[in-house]
Amino acid sequence: MNDHEKMLKIVIQNLEHELPAVHRSTIEQVARVILGEDVEKSMGSLAVALLQSNVSVGHILSALLRCEWLSVQHLIETTDPGNIKQQVKIFSDCVDHFNVLQTAIIDAADQRWQGVLDKEVKLRVVAELRRRWRETGEVHLHNYFDEIPVSARVDFKEYNKGYIWVSMTRDLVTMFAASPDLRTAYITSPDRAHSLIIRGVNKSADRIMLEIAGVEVSLRERRRDVRVKLTRQLPITLTHRDQVIEASIVDISCTGVGVKFPDEGISLLHNEKVGLQFQLGSELMKGDEAVICWSQEIHGEHRVGINFKPKTIRRETVYRFIFVQEQAIIGRLRKLETPSWMKDPIELRDPDE
C-alpha cells in the first residue's frame, strides 16, 4: 500500500467516524475529492447525498475541513520539498476540488432550505385563501399581458389536495389566453406578499380544474401605477456622474421606466441617481433626479428600473402615451383565442353512423 492509498484509508476512516449516517460509497467519493482526485459522481450529487444523511451543514463542513487539513499535512510530508512547482500544483488541485465540493454543499443546503420555506409559505397562503374562498364564494385570478393586468373573478366550486375547481367564464378564458403558455395564472395572498402559481388542467362541463403549482413573492402585484410593455423599444440617454449611457426603454409607467443596456459592462446600482432624456412622441422628456429602484439580470440582459422624481417629468404626456399603448394592448387582448384545454372536447362519431 503506497502513501496515497494509506492517506485515502485514513481520510475514509475519519469521515466514517465524523459522518456515520452517510453511505460508504459517498464517503469514499468524498475522500477522493479531498485528496484532489477526480470522481465519477458530480459535486452536486455528492452534496445532495451528504445532506440526505440529515446531518447539519455546519457539522458536514467542519468534518470535511478537518480531513482536508489532514490531506494538506500529508502533501507537505510526502512531496519533494525542493520541487516547489510540484508542491504548488498538487496543493492547488487538492484545494480546488475541495472548494468546488464545499460550494456545492452550501448551494444544495440553500436550495433545500428554500424548498422547505416555499412549502411552508405555500401551505400558509393556501390556508388563508381557502378561508376567503369559502367566505366569499369567489376566486380572484390574474395575469399579465404586455405588463397590463388581466383579471377574472369566478365562482369557487371545490378544493381538494392542491386542486381548485371554479366556474367557467369569458373573463377566465381571456385571462388564461393572456398567459404566454396559455395555462398559467396567479392568485395573490390576502396580505399581497405572495402569489400562488396556478396551472390550468382541464374543462369539465361548466367547471375548470386548476392546480396550485407553487408560490412566489409578489412583485408586480405591488406596483402602484399601470405599466405597459412597449412593442417597439424607445431609445433613452442616461447620465451617471461623467458617463453618458445609451440604452432602450422596454416598459413605461407614469412614474418610471424599465431600461435594458446593450453593453454587458454597464452596471448601475440600487438607489444611484441618474439623469435621463428620451423622446415621447413629439416631446423631449428630461429628468435630472431619477433614481435606480432595482437592478438585475433578466434573460441574460442587464436591466434597471428607474423612478422619476416628482415634477421632473411631464406626467400628462406620459399618461397620454400610456393610454394609447393600453388601447392597442386591449385590442390585441380581445383577439386572443380560447386555449385548447379550455374548449369542449370534440365528440368522436362512429364512422358507420
N, C-alpha and C positions, 0 to 999 in steps of 0.2 A: 504494500500500500504506500503510494507516494505522499508527499506533503500535502498536495491539493486534496487528495481523497481523504486524508486524515482530517483536514480542516473542514471539509464538507460534512463529515460524520459528526464533528464537534458542534457545528452550527445546527445541524438537524436535531441533535440531542438537546441543545439549548432551546430551540424553538418548540420542540415537543414538551419540554418542561414548562415553558412560559405559556404555550398555547395548546393545552391538552385537548381542547374540543375541536381543533382543526384537523381535517383529514390528513393522513400520512402523505398522500400524493401531493397535496397542496404544500405541505411543509417542505418536501423535497424540492419542489419547483422554486419556492421562495428562497430556500437556502442557496440554490444555484444562482439566483438573481443577486443575492447578497455578495456572492463570490465573483460577480461580474460575468457570469455565463449567460448565453442566450438560451431561452427555454421555449418549449412548444406552446404553452398557453400564453395568451396576451396578458399584459399587465392589468387590463380591466377585468379579465376573468379571474385572475388571482386575487384582485382586490375584493371582488364580489364573494369569492369563496372564503376569504378571511372573515369578511363581515357576517357571513351566514352562520358563523360559529356563535354569534350573539355576544362576543367579547367586545368590550368598549374600544372605540377607535384609539383612545389615548393609550390603553394597555397594549394594543397591537403595535402601534408606532414605537412605543418605548422598548418593547421586546425586539423589534427589528433593529432599532438603533444600537442596542447592546450587542446584538450579533454582528452588526456592521462594524462596530468598534473591534470586535474580535477578529474580523476579517482584515481590517486595516493593520492591526498588530501583526497578524500572520504575514501580510505582504511585506511589512518592514523587515521582519525577521528572515524571510526566505528569498527576497530578491537581492541581486548583487548591489551592494552599496556604492560601488564605483560606477554603475551604469545608471545615471540619473534619468536619462531619457526613458529607459525601460521602466523604471520605478514610477515615473510620472504617468506613462501611458497605462500601465496596469491599474494604478490607483484611480486614474480618471475614468477608465472603463467601469471599474467597480462602483464608483460614486454615481456615475451617470445612470447605470442600471437601477441602483437603489433609489435615486431621486425620482425616476420615472414611476417606479412602483409606489413610492410614498405619495406622489401626486395622484396616482390612480386611486389609492385608498381614500384620500381626502375627498376626491371628486365623487367617488361611489358613496361615501358616507353622506356627503352633502345631498346627493340625489335621493338617497334613502330617506334622509330626514325631511326633505322637501316633499317626497311622496306621502309620508305619514302626515305631514302638516296639511297637504292638499286634501287628503282623505278626511281629516278632522274638520276642515273648513267646509268641505262638500256636505258632510253629514249635518253640520250645524245649519248651513244655508238651506238645505233641503227641508229640514225640520221646520224652520221658520216659514218657508214658503208654503209648505203643506198646510200649515195652520192658517195662513192667509187664504189659500185656495178654498179651503173648507168654509171659511167665514164669508168670503165674498162670492164664491161660486165662479170666479173668473181666473184666468191665467193671462198675464200680460207678457207677450213675447216681442222681441225687437231684433232688428238687423240694421245693416248699413249698406246703402247703395251710393257709391261715389261719395262716401262720408256723410250722406244725408240719412238721418234716422228714418227707418220704416218700421211701423209697429202694428200689432194686431192684438185685440182683446177677444178672447174666446171663452166659451163655457168650459169649466172644469168638469170632467166626467169621472175620472178614476185615477188612482195612483197605486202602483204595485211594484215593489222591488226595483226601483230605478227607472220605471217607465211611467209615462203620463198619457192619458187619453183625453183629448179635447175635441170640441166641436169643429166642424169644417166650415170655414167662412172665406169669402172672397179676399178679405184683408190678409188672412193667413196665407193664402196662395201667393199673393203679391209679396208678402214678407219673405217667404222662402225662395221665391223666384229671384229676389234681390241678392241672395247669397251667391258667392262665386261657385260653390259646389252644389247649389240648389237644395241643400239638406240641412245647413247649419243655421241656428238661431241662438238667441241669448235671453235669459231671464235674470233680471237684476235682483239682488238680495234686498230685503227691506231697508237695510242701512246704506245701500248703494255702494258698499265697499267691494263686493264681489259679484260676479255674474256666472250663472250656470251655463255651460255649453250644451246646447240641445241639438240632437240629430233626429231628423225625420226618419221614421221607419216604414210605415205604410198607411194606406187608407182602407178602412173597412166600413161599409155603409156610410153613415154620416159622421164617422169618428176618425180622428187622426191619432196614430200611435207615435209617441215621441220618446226618445231615450235620453236620459241625463248622462252625457259623455264625460263631463269634467267640470272643473271650476277654474276661474281665473280672476285676477284682480281687475276691477273695473277701472278703466282709464277714460275711454271715450264717453262713457256714461256720465262722467263728472264735468264735461265741458259746459260752460255757461253760454256759449254762443254757437250758432249753427256754422258748421264748416263745410265747404264744398271742395271736392277734388276737381282739379282742372283737367279737361280733356287735352288742352294744349298748354303746356307749361309756359310761364312767363319769366323772362329774364329779370334778375334783380342784382343790384350792385350793393355790396356791404362794405363798410369801412370799419376796421378794427385797429385801433391805435394808428400806426402809419401804413397799415396794409389795406389794399383795395382787393376785394374778393368778388369775382363774378360767379353767380350761382343761378339756380332756377327755382321758381315757386311751384310747388306741387299741389298745395291746397291753401285755401284762404278763408278766414273768418273776419268778423268785424273788429276783432281785437288782435289779430296776428296772422302770421303766415307759416306754413311748413316749407322748408327750403332744403334742397339737396345740392351737394357740391360735386362738380365733375372731377376734382382732383383729390386723391386719397390723402394727400399730405396736409390738407386743411383741417384744422380742428378748433372748434370754439367750445368753450366750457360753460356749464350752467351758471347763470347769473352774470355772465360777462355782458358789458354794454357794447352795442354796435350802432352805427349809423346805417340807414338804408335808403335806397332810391329805386323805384320801379314805375313803369308806365301802366296805368289802368285806363283803358280806352284812350281818350284824348288828353287825360290829365296825368301829370307827373306827380307821383306820391313820394314825399320825402319825410324822413324822421331821423332825428339826431339822438334820441334817447330810448332806442329799442333795447330789449333785454332778452338774452337767450334763456328760455324757460325749460328746455330739455335738449339733450344732445345724445345721439345714439346711432349705431349701425343698423340699417334696415335693408334687408336683401342685398347685402354687400355694399351698400352706399352709405356715406356719412350724411346724416340729416340732422337738422336742428329745428326746433320750434322757436319762433321769435314773437315776442309780445310787444305790441305798440304801446307807447306811453300815451296817456290821455292828452288830447288836443294837439298831438304832433302829426296826426294823420286825419285827413278829411273823411270822417266816418260816413257822411251821407253818400259820398262817391263809392265807398266800399259797399254800403248797403245796396245801392242800385246795381252794382256789378254782381253781387251775390244773388240778388233777386232774379236777375236774368239767367244766371247759371242754374239756379234752383228750378226755374221753369223748364229749362232744357232737360235737366235730370229727371224731373217728374214726367215729362213727355216720354223719355226713354223707358222709364219705370212702367208706365201704362202699357207699353208694347211687349213687355216680357210675357213669355208663355208659361203655362202651368207646368211645374216639374212633373216628369213622367210618373214618379212614385205617388203623386197625389191624384192621379187620374183613376177613373173607374177601370177595373180590369176588363180586358176585351173577352167577350164570351166566344168560345170556340164552338163553331157549329159542326154538326155531323155532316160530312160531305154527301151523304145519301139523302139528306133532308131536302 
